[in-house]
Structures are given as structure tokens and as C-alpha cells.
Amino acid sequence: FEHGLPGHGKYPWEAQQRIPLVMRCPQLLPQGLRCRALVETRDVAPTILDYAGLEAEPRFQGKSLRPVIEGDVSEIHDALHLDIPMPFCEQEQARVTITREWKLIDYRPPR
């Protein structure tokens, strides 16, 4: 009931958009590694497939986190872009862009 509404992860509020991703695989991933890269849940499947030595499906929109985990790069996304329904009217949407320093919510009411 954050902000007085049920549910989680479907509104553009900070507490629902900036959450940690915790991964555990002692055989492959370094213990205690912390990365500050912007990631999305859609990056998980390409990461698992990458470590398994398999190609990601072309329709997958995420990216493998392996370069971040192995220290080759510090970011794989410059920004994250989300289309989120607004809490009080399902027909209303907000386009949200998140970077390391900023979050832009572009809200346009329905016509």
C-alpha cells in the first residue's frame, strides 16, 4: 500500500522503480559483487543464456549483464524507458525515462 494503493511495480514512483536485482550462482558469479548499473528484469534471461553459452532469442529486448558482472563495462543501458499506467485511471499512461541521475515522467492525459 505504498502511496495508499495496492500492488507494486506498476507506478512511476521511485520506491517501485529503483529496486535491487540479486543474483546467486556460486559456480559462476563472484560472491559479494555489487554493481550499480541500471538493469531491467528483461536482462535476466539473456544473462542466463549467455552464461550457458547459448544465443538469446532475437525477440528478447534485454541485454546480458555478463559484461557488467565481469567488469568489462560499468553500464549496459544509458537509460531505461518504461510505459506505466497511472494509478487512478487505467487509460492514462506515463512514459518514464530513468538515468543514473534523473527520472523524467512524461504524462499526457487521454484525449
All heavy atoms as an XYZ file, in Angstrom:
901
protein
N       0.811     -1.201      0.000
C       0.000      0.000      0.000
C       0.858      1.269      0.000
O       0.548      2.227      0.687
C      -0.977     -0.018      1.180
C      -2.121     -0.956      0.936
C      -2.063     -2.272      1.354
C      -3.229     -0.536      0.228
C      -3.108     -3.148      1.115
C      -4.283     -1.402     -0.021
C      -4.222     -2.710      0.426
N       1.927      1.256     -0.783
C       2.721      2.475     -0.939
C       1.862      3.529     -1.624
O       1.126      3.227     -2.559
C       3.964      2.195     -1.776
C       4.915      1.222     -1.105
C       6.008      0.763     -2.042
O       6.228      1.391     -3.079
O       6.643     -0.238     -1.706
N       1.905      4.731     -1.150
C       1.101      5.829     -1.681
C      -0.398      5.529     -1.585
O      -1.198      6.061     -2.353
C       1.481      6.162     -3.121
C       2.900      6.592     -3.280
N       3.294      7.894     -3.147
C       4.034      5.891     -3.524
C       4.613      7.976     -3.322
N       5.070      6.773     -3.553
N      -0.772      4.624     -0.675
C      -2.177      4.323     -0.448
C      -2.820      3.416     -1.480
O      -4.033      3.254     -1.498
N      -2.016      2.806     -2.350
C      -2.564      1.954     -3.410
C      -2.004      0.536     -3.308
O      -0.832      0.346     -2.984
C      -2.219      2.530     -4.787
C      -2.799      3.906     -5.073
C      -2.158      4.497     -6.304
C      -4.294      3.816     -5.249
N      -2.827     -0.473     -3.621
C      -2.322     -1.848     -3.594
C      -1.435     -2.126     -4.808
O      -1.513     -1.436     -5.821
C      -3.598     -2.688     -3.646
C      -4.580     -1.830     -4.363
C      -4.244     -0.405     -3.965
N      -0.610     -3.128     -4.688
C       0.233     -3.531     -5.811
C       1.621     -2.957     -5.705
O       1.910     -2.095     -4.877
N       2.487     -3.458     -6.569
C       3.877     -2.993     -6.569
C       4.437     -3.126     -7.979
O       4.137     -4.071     -8.693
C       4.720     -3.818     -5.594
C       6.092     -3.270     -5.430
N       6.377     -2.258     -4.558
C       7.246     -3.578     -6.041
C       7.664     -1.967     -4.634
N       8.212     -2.757     -5.527
N       5.269     -2.165     -8.379
C       5.958     -2.240     -9.652
C       5.180     -1.731    -10.841
O       5.617     -1.865    -11.966
N       4.018     -1.120    -10.594
C       3.243     -0.667    -11.746
C       2.994      0.828    -11.749
O       2.180      1.302    -12.514
C       1.921     -1.436    -11.807
C       1.090     -1.380    -10.551
C      -0.137     -2.272    -10.693
C      -0.928     -2.288     -9.408
N      -2.104     -3.127     -9.497
N       3.685      1.564    -10.916
C       3.542      3.018    -10.874
C       4.917      3.665    -10.982
O       5.931      3.039    -10.694
C       2.836      3.445     -9.589
C       1.502      2.768     -9.394
C       1.252      1.981     -8.288
C       0.501      2.887    -10.348
C       0.031      1.348     -8.125
C      -0.718      2.250    -10.196
C      -0.946      1.486     -9.076
O      -2.149      0.849     -8.929
N       4.990      4.922    -11.389
C       6.293      5.540    -11.662
C       7.034      6.077    -10.434
O       7.914      6.893    -10.578
C       5.926      6.691    -12.621
C       4.545      7.058    -12.255
C       3.886      5.769    -11.837
N       6.706      5.598     -9.247
C       7.357      6.115     -8.046
C       8.711      5.459     -7.823
O       8.935      4.302     -8.130
C       6.446      5.921     -6.842
C       5.183      6.705     -7.004
C       5.073      8.024     -7.337
C       3.850      6.228     -6.887
N       3.755      8.391     -7.420
C       2.976      7.304     -7.142
C       3.305      4.987     -6.571
C       1.605      7.190     -7.092
C       1.933      4.870     -6.519
C       1.098      5.966     -6.779
N       9.604      6.220     -7.230
C      10.986      5.794     -7.018
C      11.085      4.449     -6.289
O      11.867      3.584     -6.678
C      11.700      6.888     -6.211
C      13.180      6.853     -6.306
C      13.736      7.246     -7.657
O      12.978      7.677     -8.550
O      14.946      7.098     -7.825
N      10.306      4.264     -5.241
C      10.380      3.029     -4.450
C       9.959      1.808     -5.252
O      10.265      0.676     -4.863
C       9.504      3.165     -3.210
N       9.295      2.001     -6.369
C       8.852      0.874     -7.175
C       9.684      0.705     -8.447
O       9.543     -0.302     -9.135
C       7.378      1.037     -7.534
C       6.499      0.980     -6.314
C       5.031      0.901     -6.679
O       4.660      0.549     -7.792
N       4.185      1.220     -5.733
N      10.515      1.657     -8.759
C      11.307      1.560     -9.975
C      12.787      1.281     -9.708
O      13.451      0.679    -10.524
C      11.162      2.839    -10.815
C       9.742      3.100    -11.245
C       9.131      1.937    -11.990
O       9.763      1.342    -12.851
N       7.914      1.575    -11.654
N      13.310      1.737     -8.619
C      14.723      1.505     -8.288
C      14.799      0.453     -7.192
O      14.799      0.760     -6.011
C      15.391      2.792     -7.837
C      15.538      3.793     -8.963
C      16.466      4.908     -8.560
N      16.463      5.957     -9.528
C      17.415      6.127    -10.448
N      18.440      5.325    -10.482
N      17.336      7.122    -11.294
N      14.854     -0.784     -7.615
C      14.928     -1.891     -6.669
C      16.156     -2.733     -7.009
O      16.580     -2.787     -8.169
C      13.647     -2.758     -6.697
C      13.386     -3.276     -8.096
C      12.458     -1.969     -6.185
C      12.291     -4.299     -8.197
N      16.751     -3.387     -6.039
C      17.948     -4.184     -6.326
C      17.608     -5.486     -7.052
O      16.541     -6.052     -6.867
C      18.522     -4.475     -4.936
C      17.381     -4.325     -4.003
C      16.431     -3.333     -4.624
N      18.529     -5.906     -7.870
C      18.452     -7.218     -8.504
C      19.517     -8.066     -7.827
O      20.695     -7.723     -7.839
C      18.738     -7.116    -10.006
C      18.923     -8.436    -10.748
C      17.639     -9.260    -10.726
C      19.376     -8.192    -12.175
N      19.114     -9.155     -7.209
C      20.041    -10.041     -6.511
C      20.136    -11.340     -7.296
O      19.117    -11.951     -7.618
C      19.551    -10.327     -5.070
C      20.494    -11.271     -4.359
C      19.399     -9.023     -4.297
N      21.358    -11.720     -7.622
C      21.591    -12.953     -8.380
C      22.565    -13.818     -7.593
O      23.518    -13.297     -7.006
C      22.165    -12.633     -9.758
C      21.246    -11.785    -10.616
S      22.003    -11.272    -12.158
C      22.053    -12.796    -13.040
N      22.332    -15.128     -7.626
C      23.233    -16.044     -6.923
C      23.490    -17.267     -7.782
O      22.564    -17.954     -8.203
C      22.625    -16.471     -5.598
C      23.549    -17.366     -4.796
C      22.953    -17.699     -3.429
N      23.894    -18.420     -2.608
C      24.075    -19.741     -2.650
N      23.369    -20.474     -3.475
N      24.949    -20.318     -1.855
N      24.742    -17.517     -8.032
C      25.192    -18.731     -8.700
C      26.669    -18.893     -8.323
O      27.560    -18.385     -9.015
C      25.013    -18.632    -10.211
S      25.477    -20.156    -11.057
N      26.952    -19.551     -7.201
C      28.323    -19.620     -6.689
C      29.347    -20.161     -7.685
O      30.513    -19.809     -7.615
C      28.215    -20.548     -5.470
C      26.783    -20.560     -5.104
C      26.010    -20.276     -6.360
N      28.910    -20.996     -8.632
C      29.847    -21.565     -9.597
C      30.308    -20.529    -10.631
O      31.369    -20.678    -11.225
C      29.214    -22.747    -10.339
C      28.799    -23.890     -9.461
C      27.409    -23.694     -8.847
O      26.772    -22.667     -9.013
N      26.958    -24.694     -8.114
N      29.511    -19.487    -10.854
C      29.818    -18.532    -11.918
C      29.993    -17.094    -11.456
O      30.815    -16.363    -12.007
C      28.700    -18.551    -12.977
C      28.513    -19.842    -13.749
C      27.284    -19.747    -14.628
C      29.743    -20.138    -14.592
N      29.207    -16.675    -10.489
C      29.184    -15.259    -10.108
C      30.048    -15.008     -8.883
O      29.997    -15.768     -7.920
C      27.743    -14.815     -9.827
C      26.745    -15.026    -10.965
C      25.357    -14.611    -10.516
C      27.168    -14.277    -12.203
N      30.836    -13.933     -8.904
C      31.676    -13.624     -7.756
C      30.838    -13.291     -6.520
O      29.875    -12.538     -6.613
C      32.487    -12.405     -8.202
C      32.121    -12.131     -9.601
C      30.988    -12.998     -9.987
N      31.216    -13.847     -5.397
C      30.479    -13.613     -4.162
C      30.693    -12.176     -3.687
O      31.800    -11.654     -3.707
C      30.956    -14.574     -3.083
C      30.187    -14.461     -1.795
C      30.636    -15.506     -0.774
O      31.468    -16.356     -1.074
N      30.085    -15.422      0.404
N      29.596    -11.534     -3.275
C      29.679    -10.187     -2.711
C      29.851     -9.071     -3.724
O      30.004     -7.914     -3.342
N      29.810     -9.358     -5.006
C      29.958     -8.327     -6.033
C      28.759     -7.395     -6.020
O      27.613     -7.846     -5.974
C      30.092     -8.966     -7.417
C      30.158     -7.992     -8.596
C      31.462     -7.199     -8.556
C      30.016     -8.743     -9.899
N      29.031     -6.110     -6.047
C      27.961     -5.112     -6.140
C      28.197     -4.258     -7.365
O      29.274     -3.699     -7.536
C      27.948     -4.212     -4.907
C      27.492     -4.910     -3.683
C      27.507     -3.966     -2.514
N      26.514     -4.415     -1.559
C      25.991     -3.650     -0.641
N      26.333     -2.390     -0.546
N      25.120     -4.142      0.195
N      27.185     -4.165     -8.197
C      27.252     -3.334     -9.400
C      26.171     -2.272     -9.284
O      25.081     -2.548     -8.806
C      27.005     -4.171    -10.652
S      28.155     -5.516    -10.873
N      26.459     -1.087     -9.750
C      25.483     -0.010     -9.696
C      24.851      0.251    -11.062
O      24.206      1.265    -11.269
C      26.135      1.256     -9.146
C      26.586      1.079     -7.712
C      26.863      2.344     -6.953
N      26.075      3.498     -7.281
C      24.872      3.782     -6.753
N      24.322      2.963     -5.906
N      24.240      4.889     -7.088
N      25.008     -0.653    -11.981
C      24.478     -0.476    -13.332
C      22.954     -0.464    -13.329
O      22.313     -1.113    -12.508
C      24.973     -1.603    -14.239
N      22.381      0.300    -14.243
C      20.932      0.267    -14.459
C      20.595     -1.030    -15.190
O      21.174     -1.315    -16.232
C      20.499      1.455    -15.319
C      20.649      2.845    -14.723
C      20.374      3.900    -15.789
C      19.713      3.021    -13.548
N      19.686     -1.804    -14.630
C      19.296     -3.069    -15.254
C      17.781     -3.203    -15.212
O      17.100     -2.482    -14.486
C      19.960     -4.283    -14.574
C      21.474     -4.167    -14.631
C      19.490     -4.458    -13.149
N      17.278     -4.124    -15.996
C      15.847     -4.421    -16.039
C      15.659     -5.923    -15.848
O      16.569     -6.706    -16.126
C      15.262     -4.019    -17.391
C      15.419     -2.548    -17.721
C      14.848     -2.230    -19.080
O      13.654     -1.909    -19.139
O      15.589     -2.328    -20.071
N      14.480     -6.318    -15.429
C      14.236     -7.748    -15.268
C      14.352     -8.476    -16.607
O      14.713     -9.648    -16.639
C      12.853     -8.024    -14.635
O      11.852     -7.348    -15.388
C      12.810     -7.565    -13.202
N      14.104     -7.784    -17.703
C      14.238     -8.440    -19.011
C      15.692     -8.738    -19.369
O      15.972     -9.404    -20.351
C      13.543     -7.634    -20.100
C      14.149     -6.309    -20.379
C      13.472     -5.641    -21.549
N      12.897     -4.376    -21.147
C      12.020     -3.709    -21.860
N      11.616     -4.187    -23.003
N      11.548     -2.584    -21.445
N      16.656     -8.265    -18.562
C      18.066     -8.585    -18.763
C      18.447     -9.939    -18.158
O      19.512    -10.469    -18.456
C      18.961     -7.504    -18.140
C      18.776     -6.138    -18.778
O      18.484     -6.075    -19.997
O      18.928     -5.130    -18.070
N      17.598    -10.495    -17.305
C      17.932    -11.739    -16.603
C      18.031    -12.915    -17.579
O      19.011    -13.667    -17.553
C      16.930    -12.022    -15.466
C      17.188    -13.384    -14.847
C      17.012    -10.926    -14.402
N      17.049    -13.110    -18.429
C      17.071    -14.255    -19.358
C      18.276    -14.207    -20.292
O      18.985    -15.221    -20.433
C      15.768    -14.338    -20.149
N      18.593    -13.066    -20.947
C      19.791    -13.041    -21.781
C      21.078    -13.312    -20.997
O      22.024    -13.902    -21.523
C      19.791    -11.626    -22.364
C      18.366    -11.214    -22.347
C      17.794    -11.844    -21.115
N      21.109    -12.929    -19.725
C      22.285    -13.181    -18.893
C      22.449    -14.673    -18.639
O      23.550    -15.227    -18.786
C      22.163    -12.430    -17.549
O      21.997    -11.036    -17.808
C      23.392    -12.646    -16.685
N      21.373    -15.334    -18.271
C      21.420    -16.779    -18.017
C      21.829    -17.524    -19.283
O      22.684    -18.416    -19.257
C      20.066    -17.279    -17.486
C      19.814    -16.707    -16.085
C      20.011    -18.809    -17.469
C      18.405    -16.915    -15.570
N      21.240    -17.159    -20.415
C      21.585    -17.810    -21.679
C      23.045    -17.562    -22.053
O      23.729    -18.468    -22.546
C      20.653    -17.325    -22.790
C      19.207    -17.795    -22.658
C      18.316    -17.071    -23.666
C      19.106    -19.295    -22.829
N      23.540    -16.356    -21.822
C      24.934    -16.028    -22.111
C      25.873    -16.921    -21.300
O      26.814    -17.510    -21.834
C      25.188    -14.551    -21.812
C      26.550    -14.066    -22.277
O      27.296    -14.837    -22.918
O      26.886    -12.896    -21.992
N      25.626    -17.047    -20.008
C      26.465    -17.908    -19.174
C      26.328    -19.380    -19.547
O      27.250    -20.160    -19.346
C      26.150    -17.697    -17.691
C      26.933    -16.543    -17.090
C      26.319    -15.344    -16.801
C      28.294    -16.670    -16.822
C      27.030    -14.294    -16.254
C      29.014    -15.626    -16.284
C      28.384    -14.436    -15.995
O      29.099    -13.393    -15.468
N      25.203    -19.768    -20.105
C      25.008    -21.151    -20.550
C      25.621    -21.397    -21.927
O      25.606    -22.520    -22.427
C      23.514    -21.489    -20.579
N      26.147    -20.339    -22.554
C      26.756    -20.473    -23.873
C      25.761    -20.527    -25.007
O      26.077    -21.011    -26.088
N      24.552    -20.017    -24.761
C      23.502    -20.039    -25.775
C      23.184    -18.630    -26.248
O      23.348    -17.660    -25.507
C      22.236    -20.685    -25.199
C      22.396    -22.112    -24.678
C      21.149    -22.531    -23.921
C      22.683    -23.059    -25.828
N      22.712    -18.542    -27.478
C      22.290    -17.253    -28.036
C      20.928    -16.863    -27.477
O      20.045    -17.720    -27.342
C      22.186    -17.344    -29.559
C      23.506    -17.491    -30.266
C      24.262    -16.182    -30.350
O      23.618    -15.125    -30.500
O      25.504    -16.236    -30.247
N      20.749    -15.594    -27.189
C      19.435    -15.106    -26.762
C      18.501    -15.071    -27.966
O      18.937    -14.875    -29.101
C      19.555    -13.716    -26.146
N      17.237    -15.277    -27.717
C      16.231    -15.171    -28.766
C      16.274    -13.770    -29.365
O      16.393    -12.789    -28.618
C      14.835    -15.397    -28.169
C      14.556    -16.820    -27.780
C      14.101    -17.634    -28.973
O      13.463    -17.084    -29.884
O      14.397    -18.835    -28.971
N      16.160    -13.627    -30.669
C      16.156    -12.289    -31.275
C      15.036    -11.395    -30.748
O      15.173    -10.184    -30.708
C      15.974    -12.568    -32.767
C      16.406    -13.976    -32.956
C      16.127    -14.686    -31.673
N      13.930    -11.984    -30.325
C      12.816    -11.183    -29.830
C      13.037    -10.666    -28.408
O      12.292     -9.821    -27.941
C      11.525    -11.988    -29.900
C      11.557    -13.213    -29.037
C      10.384    -14.115    -29.241
N      10.679    -15.369    -28.550
C       9.783    -16.171    -28.080
N       8.520    -15.894    -28.242
N      10.131    -17.257    -27.462
N      14.044    -11.184    -27.694
C      14.330    -10.692    -26.353
C      14.775     -9.238    -26.436
O      15.578     -8.866    -27.277
C      15.440    -11.493    -25.680
C      15.021    -12.860    -25.199
C      13.754    -13.362    -25.428
C      15.911    -13.651    -24.514
C      13.382    -14.617    -24.977
C      15.553    -14.906    -24.060
C      14.287    -15.389    -24.302
N      14.265     -8.415    -25.558
C      14.624     -6.997    -25.561
C      15.729     -6.674    -24.566
O      16.312     -5.602    -24.610
C      13.386     -6.158    -25.253
C      12.328     -6.273    -26.318
C      11.079     -5.497    -25.977
O      10.955     -4.901    -24.920
N      10.130     -5.509    -26.883
N      16.033     -7.574    -23.658
C      17.051     -7.330    -22.647
C      18.450     -7.575    -23.168
O      18.653     -8.050    -24.286
N      19.422     -7.249    -22.338
C      20.830     -7.440    -22.660
C      21.477     -8.288    -21.570
O      21.080     -8.227    -20.409
C      21.545     -6.091    -22.715
C      21.032     -5.156    -23.776
C      21.784     -3.856    -23.730
C      21.298     -2.896    -24.787
N      22.045     -1.632    -24.753
N      22.489     -9.038    -21.940
C      23.206     -9.828    -20.960
C      23.951     -8.907    -19.993
O      24.592     -7.925    -20.399
C      24.216    -10.755    -21.641
O      25.021    -11.399    -20.669
N      23.888     -9.240    -18.719
C      24.604     -8.481    -17.693
C      26.035     -8.970    -17.513
O      26.778     -8.423    -16.711
C      23.853     -8.581    -16.363
C      22.416     -8.073    -16.363
C      21.752     -8.359    -15.027
C      22.375     -6.599    -16.680
N      26.421     -9.979    -18.254
C      27.753    -10.567    -18.097
C      28.881     -9.537    -18.214
O      29.814     -9.567    -17.405
C      27.935    -11.696    -19.105
C      29.171    -12.508    -18.863
C      29.223    -13.714    -19.770
N      30.332    -14.566    -19.436
C      30.507    -15.770    -19.925
N      29.629    -16.273    -20.771
N      31.543    -16.480    -19.577
N      28.850     -8.601    -19.172
C      29.931     -7.611    -19.228
C      30.038     -6.752    -17.960
O      31.141     -6.370    -17.559
C      29.571     -6.746    -20.446
C      28.679     -7.597    -21.276
C      27.928     -8.461    -20.312
N      28.915     -6.474    -17.322
C      28.931     -5.705    -16.071
C      29.464     -6.577    -14.937
O      30.310     -6.159    -14.150
C      27.523     -5.172    -15.729
C      27.505     -4.511    -14.370
C      27.041     -4.205    -16.791
N      28.982     -7.800    -14.860
C      29.396     -8.724    -13.799
C      30.895     -8.993    -13.868
O      31.581     -9.028    -12.847
C      28.597    -10.043    -13.888
C      27.117     -9.777    -13.583
C      29.171    -11.104    -12.962
C      26.187    -10.930    -13.937
N      31.421     -9.142    -15.067
C      32.840     -9.456    -15.234
C      33.719     -8.213    -15.271
O      34.931     -8.315    -15.439
C      33.025    -10.322    -16.479
C      32.351    -11.679    -16.301
C      32.505    -12.608    -17.487
O      33.065    -12.204    -18.531
O      32.044    -13.760    -17.372
N      33.123     -7.031    -15.124
C      33.904     -5.799    -15.021
C      34.378     -5.208    -16.329
O      35.208     -4.305    -16.328
N      33.865     -5.695    -17.454
C      34.280     -5.153    -18.754
C      33.696     -3.764    -19.005
O      34.310     -2.946    -19.678
C      33.862     -6.098    -19.884
C      34.536     -7.459    -19.773
O      35.644     -7.534    -19.196
O      33.950     -8.449    -20.249
N      32.492     -3.525    -18.512
C      31.820     -2.222    -18.646
C      31.131     -1.902    -17.322
O      30.881     -2.785    -16.512
C      30.782     -2.209    -19.796
C      31.430     -2.470    -21.144
C      29.664     -3.203    -19.550
N      30.824     -0.617    -17.118
C      30.118     -0.250    -15.892
C      28.615     -0.117    -16.117
O      27.844     -0.164    -15.173
C      30.678      1.051    -15.313
O      30.534      2.098    -16.245
N      28.185      0.063    -17.359
C      26.760      0.200    -17.695
C      26.473     -0.550    -18.988
O      27.324     -0.614    -19.876
C      26.381      1.672    -17.908
C      26.467      2.548    -16.686
C      25.310      2.365    -15.709
O      24.355      1.638    -16.031
O      25.385      2.936    -14.629
N      25.269     -1.094    -19.096
C      24.832     -1.660    -20.374
C      23.659     -0.866    -20.941
O      23.335     -0.989    -22.099
C      24.470     -3.153    -20.277
C      23.366     -3.389    -19.263
C      25.683     -3.992    -19.972
C      22.761     -4.771    -19.351
N      23.030     -0.059    -20.092
C      21.938      0.817    -20.517
C      22.299      2.250    -20.126
O      22.669      2.497    -18.982
C      20.621      0.463    -19.809
C      20.117     -0.917    -20.072
N      19.572     -1.304    -21.272
C      20.061     -2.012    -19.281
C      19.205     -2.573    -21.202
N      19.500     -3.022    -19.999
N      22.187      3.181    -21.070
C      22.349      4.598    -20.724
C      21.135      5.096    -19.958
O      21.230      5.944    -19.092
C      22.525      5.452    -21.984
C      23.810      5.127    -22.720
O      24.797      4.745    -22.058
O      23.825      5.234    -23.954
N      19.985      4.551    -20.327
C      18.728      4.941    -19.687
C      17.747      3.787    -19.819
O      17.884      2.934    -20.695
C      18.155      6.191    -20.353
N      16.757      3.775    -18.941
C      15.684      2.796    -19.014
C      14.406      3.524    -19.404
O      14.159      4.637    -18.929
C      15.491      2.104    -17.665
C      16.720      1.422    -17.075
C      16.375      0.794    -15.731
C      17.279      0.374    -18.024
N      13.611      2.923    -20.273
C      12.379      3.540    -20.746
C      11.208      2.611    -20.419
O      11.232      1.437    -20.768
C      12.450      3.787    -22.256
C      13.641      4.586    -22.651
N      13.701      5.946    -22.487
C      14.832      4.215    -23.177
C      14.872      6.378    -22.899
N      15.579      5.348    -23.326
N      10.214      3.157    -19.748
C       9.064      2.366    -19.313
C       7.775      3.075    -19.683
O       7.694      4.297    -19.619
C       9.101      2.190    -17.788
C      10.425      1.754    -17.175
C      10.470      2.128    -15.720
C      10.577      0.274    -17.347
N       6.770      2.313    -20.039
C       5.414      2.825    -20.201
C       4.605      2.279    -19.038
O       4.460      1.063    -18.897
C       4.801      2.381    -21.533
C       5.464      3.068    -22.709
O       5.739      4.274    -22.597
O       5.704      2.403    -23.728
N       4.105      3.165    -18.212
C       3.464      2.766    -16.965
C       2.069      3.366    -16.889
O       1.892      4.567    -17.085
C       4.300      3.245    -15.752
C       5.702      2.634    -15.816
C       3.611      2.902    -14.449
C       6.630      3.132    -14.760
N       1.057      2.537    -16.569
C      -0.281      3.111    -16.365
C      -0.302      3.949    -15.094
O       0.356      3.626    -14.114
C      -1.180      1.885    -16.234
C      -0.281      0.772    -15.856
C       1.075      1.090    -16.391
N      -1.045      5.022    -15.131
C      -1.151      5.876    -13.952
C      -2.115      5.240    -12.959
O      -3.009      4.487    -13.330
C      -1.602      7.278    -14.358
C      -0.564      8.020    -15.190
S       1.044      8.153    -14.388
C       0.693      9.381    -13.148
N      -1.956      5.537    -11.669
C      -2.671      4.788    -10.639
C      -4.177      4.978    -10.582
O      -4.867      4.102    -10.090
C      -2.026      5.267     -9.347
C      -1.359      6.543     -9.671
C      -1.010      6.478    -11.119
N      -4.699      6.061    -11.058
C      -6.117      6.317    -10.829
C      -6.983      6.100    -12.053
O      -8.191      6.153    -11.977
C      -6.310      7.725    -10.275
C      -5.514      7.939     -9.016
C      -4.425      8.771     -9.011
C      -5.848      7.265     -7.851
C      -3.680      8.952     -7.853
C      -5.111      7.433     -6.688
C      -4.022      8.280     -6.694
N      -6.361      5.850    -13.206
C      -7.130      5.645    -14.431
C      -6.313      4.767    -15.376
O      -5.255      5.191    -15.835
C      -7.459      6.986    -15.088
S      -8.370      6.829    -16.630
N      -6.775      3.573    -15.648
C      -6.033      2.619    -16.476
C      -5.730      3.159    -17.874
O      -4.775      2.765    -18.497
C      -6.812      1.311    -16.589
C      -6.843      0.518    -15.306
C      -5.525     -0.187    -15.013
O      -4.851     -0.621    -15.955
O      -5.187     -0.311    -13.830
N      -6.581      4.076    -18.393
C      -6.364      4.594    -19.739
C      -5.249      5.641    -19.775
O      -4.761      5.992    -20.836
C      -7.652      5.207    -20.296
C      -8.721      4.182    -20.629
C      -9.416      3.638    -19.385
O      -9.566      4.323    -18.396
N      -9.812      2.378    -19.440
N      -4.875      6.147    -18.623
C      -3.799      7.139    -18.574
C      -2.456      6.423    -18.472
O      -2.321      5.458    -17.745
C      -3.972      8.065    -17.365
C      -5.219      8.914    -17.442
C      -5.343      9.795    -16.219
O      -5.680      9.256    -15.147
O      -5.096     10.990    -16.343
N      -1.480      6.911    -19.215
C      -0.151      6.307    -19.204
C       0.896      7.382    -18.989
O       0.705      8.531    -19.355
C       0.125      5.606    -20.532
C      -0.717      4.398    -20.782
C       0.092      3.128    -20.717
O       1.260      3.110    -21.016
N      -0.556      2.054    -20.318
N       1.988      6.957    -18.409
C       3.153      7.830    -18.287
C       4.318      7.116    -18.957
O       4.494      5.910    -18.792
C       3.476      8.100    -16.833
N       5.077      7.834    -19.727
C       6.327      7.310    -20.282
C       7.429      7.800    -19.351
O       7.576      8.998    -19.131
C       6.536      7.816    -21.704
C       7.865      7.351    -22.260
C       7.875      7.390    -23.744
N       7.139      6.193    -24.174
C       6.577      6.077    -25.362
N       6.623      7.048    -26.220
N       5.950      4.974    -25.696
N       8.161      6.858    -18.787
C       9.170      7.174    -17.787
C      10.550      6.852    -18.353
O      10.767      5.777    -18.912
C       8.941      6.373    -16.489
C       9.990      6.703    -15.448
C       7.542      6.630    -15.947
N      11.482      7.783    -18.216
C      12.876      7.579    -18.596
C      13.718      7.756    -17.342
O      13.615      8.784    -16.667
C      13.317      8.581    -19.681
O      12.479      8.403    -20.829
C      14.765      8.358    -20.072
N      14.518      6.747    -17.037
C      15.345      6.766    -15.840
C      16.810      6.692    -16.249
O      17.199      5.832    -17.043
C      15.017      5.565    -14.928
C      13.558      5.601    -14.486
C      15.946      5.533    -13.715
C      13.092      4.355    -13.772
N      17.621      7.592    -15.718
C      19.072      7.523    -15.873
C      19.667      7.413    -14.475
O      18.946      7.381    -13.478
C      19.640      8.767    -16.588
O      19.512      9.901    -15.726
C      18.948      9.023    -17.910
N      20.972      7.386    -14.391
C      21.629      7.316    -13.085
C      21.263      8.537    -12.229
O      21.056      8.428    -11.036
C      23.147      7.235    -13.276
C      23.924      7.374    -12.027
C      24.423      6.155    -11.308
N      24.525      4.946    -12.035
C      23.849      3.842    -11.706
N      23.011      3.847    -10.707
N      24.008      2.744    -12.378
N      21.163      9.712    -12.833
C      20.931     10.938    -12.067
C      19.496     11.461    -12.120
O      19.084     12.217    -11.252
C      21.849     12.062    -12.578
C      23.328     11.825    -12.380
C      23.933     10.979    -13.491
O      23.385     10.951    -14.599
O      24.963     10.327    -13.229
N      18.730     11.092    -13.148
C      17.449     11.732    -13.378
C      16.343     10.724    -13.634
O      16.585      9.618    -14.083
C      17.526     12.650    -14.603
C      18.514     13.742    -14.453
C      19.817     13.728    -14.886
C      18.316     15.006    -13.837
N      20.426     14.908    -14.575
C      19.521     15.720    -13.923
C      17.226     15.616    -13.213
C      19.678     16.989    -13.418
C      17.391     16.896    -12.709
C      18.595     17.562    -12.813
N      15.122     11.189    -13.406
C      13.941     10.447    -13.834
C      12.980     11.460    -14.442
O      12.633     12.450    -13.803
C      13.278      9.726    -12.674
C      12.004      9.000    -13.106
C      11.438      8.071    -12.061
C      11.019      8.799    -10.841
N      10.340      7.948     -9.854
N      12.567     11.207    -15.662
C      11.620     12.061    -16.358
C      10.319     11.284    -16.515
O      10.312     10.162    -17.017
C      12.148     12.453    -17.733
C      11.170     13.176    -18.651
C      10.866     14.557    -18.118
C      11.697     13.234    -20.063
N       9.229     11.890    -16.072
C       7.894     11.293    -16.264
C       7.147     12.167    -17.241
O       6.851     13.331    -16.952
C       7.132     11.186    -14.930
C       7.908     10.315    -13.951
C       5.743     10.606    -15.179
C       7.302     10.254    -12.562
N       6.879     11.633    -18.414
C       6.149     12.357    -19.447
C       4.709     11.873    -19.400
O       4.388     10.779    -19.863
C       6.777     12.072    -20.814
C       6.048     12.747    -21.945
O       5.294     13.710    -21.691
O       6.214     12.313    -23.097
N       3.871     12.671    -18.800
C       2.467     12.306    -18.655
C       1.620     13.157    -19.591
O       1.724     14.377    -19.602
C       1.996     12.494    -17.219
C       0.498     12.393    -17.101
C      -0.128     11.163    -17.202
C      -0.283     13.528    -16.931
C      -1.509     11.060    -17.124
C      -1.673     13.438    -16.843
C      -2.265     12.202    -16.943
O      -3.620     12.099    -16.881
N       0.805     12.498    -20.365
C      -0.151     13.185    -21.224
C      -1.517     12.573    -20.997
O      -1.701     11.382    -21.251
C       0.268     13.065    -22.685
C       1.592     13.749    -22.907
C       1.984     13.756    -24.341
N       3.319     14.344    -24.417
C       4.172     14.061    -25.347
N       3.854     13.242    -26.308
N       5.342     14.633    -25.355
N      -2.473     13.354    -20.529
C      -3.804     12.797    -20.272
C      -4.459     12.337    -21.570
O      -4.148     12.837    -22.650
C      -4.587     13.953    -19.645
C      -3.812     15.178    -19.994
C      -2.400     14.780    -20.240
N      -5.354     11.351    -21.471
C      -6.048     10.896    -22.684
C      -6.902     11.990    -23.288
O      -7.391     12.862    -22.574
C      -6.907      9.723    -22.194
C      -6.961      9.848    -20.725
C      -5.807     10.693    -20.282
N      -7.057     11.949    -24.585
C      -7.849     12.992    -25.278
C      -9.302     12.663    -25.234
O      -9.772     11.628    -25.230
C      -7.388     13.116    -26.715
C      -5.974     13.564    -26.764
C      -5.518     13.607    -28.198
N      -4.084     13.877    -28.156
C      -3.469     14.557    -29.053
N      -4.082     15.027    -30.080
N      -2.196     14.772    -28.951
